[in-house]
Amino acid sequence: MKAFFKNVLASLTGFILGLVLIFLFFLAVIATAIATSDKEESIENNTVLELSLNGEVPERYQDNPFESLGGDAVNAGIGLDHILFGLDKAAKDKKIKGVYLRCDLYAGGMGMADEIREKILAFRKSGKFVIAYAEAMTDAAYFIASACDKVYLNPKGLIEFNGFAGQVMMYKGMFDKLGVEFEVFKVGKFKSAVEPFIQEKISDANRKQIEVYVNELFGHCMKKISESRKIDSSALADIANMYKARNARKALEYKLVDGLKYEDEVESELKTLCGLKADAKLQKKSFAKYSKKLDLGDNSTNKIAVIFANGEINMGKDESGDGIGSTSLAATIKKARLDKNIKAVVLRVNSPGGSSNASDIIAREIELCKKVKPVIASYGDVAASGGYYISCLADSIFASRSSITGSIGVFALLPNTAKLYKDKMGLSYETVPTGEYAVAWRPDEPLSSGMRVLMQETVNDIYADFITIVGKGRKMDTTRVDELAEGRVYTGIHAKQVGLIDAYGGLQRAIQSAANKAGLKNYELVNMPKQKDIIEQFFGTDKLEEAQSKMIEKELGKLALPYNEIKSVLNKSGVQMRLPYDLQIK
């Protein structure tokens, strides 16, 4: 027995010691990450910054010190804000010779692509070069690359230069097989978010509006590429629509690129541009690390708050950082309003909308803030429906020509699972209500005719409020707003023509407008809401959900998109102000 306790004690001691060692190792990892994160990057003369736009680019710089421990971290955590301000910094930095742009599979939206492209053109005015290279490019990636001094493609590479198409995934056939129908309540013939769930084909009105804004985006892209590449825009449109540049050789033949080269050959050209010999070492630095330490002003008493509103709008707090929570964003706006050092606010919106109630809570805070200091709205890829609602009361609205906005409309979508429950699963409910509307919705029966009337009245009332808010913010008669509304989607080009935005421009122009309106020459930028600290990033409550999401995407691949959309719509409650659920522009 004595030997038994001795062995147990030894095992327990070893276990505790192991935990201590693991804990100490974890602390060492954190310390290393923090040290690496805070270390100032040394910049040599004749440095070339390597900027990678491979994949999605977030609106905001993500300060994650763990990224540097993951191997290839050329542009880990890079955000649009740091791309814009980082290029400004590099243009003035005498040690920076130019930028090497890797824009292979950029997967961001066209609004963001517009902003990056304009900033590249501005950077080139400093006399420094921007050379683009890719092994494969999406159409949006090529749109950005075309603004560079030279565009090179791998000899076996591809460009997806084949025109634009709006795609909407239709779910009705699948739900028919499951025995699920949907009760729909909406206002606006263009409010098409419900169509994938109740129709096998999109409506004529929806097809027409998609055709209009897809062609507007396409025309804008052809015009800008034409200006940079010195190719007639109608010829470019023909090259795209007939998919003539379908391989590297054809891309060179039609002058979309300046040459077919491997990466080592492009690096040799970079050496030449830097005045280096062939055997000299090229000084390349990560753009993300270079732009991490930015001078965003040093006047501590005059601040401009840039408040980021990214993702779907929902009630309550946003724990994941991937959406907009009404409680969270309203509290952030209130904090900016009450801070006397903050002289103006820029609301940066990149949202397709969401909950009508949540949108109204946020809009109320914008209205209160506007009474005490300037509020300027800046639109990213999309600021539509609820995204437009929360920002339409701003003093001014800026958007890129490629931004998607409008969609002023309202809908409610309730699943009718009676066939699924009764016919397929043999389930039903017995209820003893106190009145006709005590059970508003039950899964084993369709809505009653009386409940349908009440739901439509609710949607009508919220739509009327939407029209009123837009009229107030844009100083329009509600009759005119109603003409522009009905859920119609607009590009930034069209939105400016009809008065839904004030001017073209990205985030930086909106900031300058806020400074002018507040009468500021010197100011400091403050990004809000505050990002999570290192402990929250590592132990955050959303980590499990994030891991589950990544696992689903890995296992399902392209099928993850319909899965997530179905999960999203079934989890929705209340009336929605939202864009079509699965609209993709390819």
Secondary structure, DSSP 8 states (H G I E B T S, - for coil): -HHHHHHHHHHHHHHHHHHHHHHHHHHHHHHHHHHHHH------TTEEEEEE--B---SS----GGGGGSS--TTTT--HHHHHHHHHHHHH-TTEEEEEEE-TTB-S-HHHHHHHHHHHHHHHTTT-EEEEEEEEE-HHHHHHHTTSSEEEEEEEEEE--S---EEE---HHHHHHHT-EEEEEEE-TT--TTHHHH-SS--HHHHHHHHHHHHHHHHHHHHHHHHHHT--HHHHHHHHHTT---SHHHHHHTTSSSEE--HHHHHHHHHHHTT--TTS---EEEHHHHTTS------TTSEEEEEEEES-EESS--SSSSSEEHHHHHHHHHHHHH-TTEEEEEEEEEE-EEEHHHHHHHHHHHHHHHTTS-EEEEEEEEEETHHHHTTTTSSEEEE-TT-EEE---EEEEEEE-HHIIIIIT--------SSTTSSS--TTS---HHHHHHHHHHHHHHHHHHHHHHHHHHT--HHHHHHH-TT-EEEHHHHHHHTSSSEE--HHHHHHHHHHHHT-SS-EEEEES----HHHHHH-TTHHHHHHHHHHHHHHGGGHHHHHHHHHHHH--S-EEE--TTEEE-
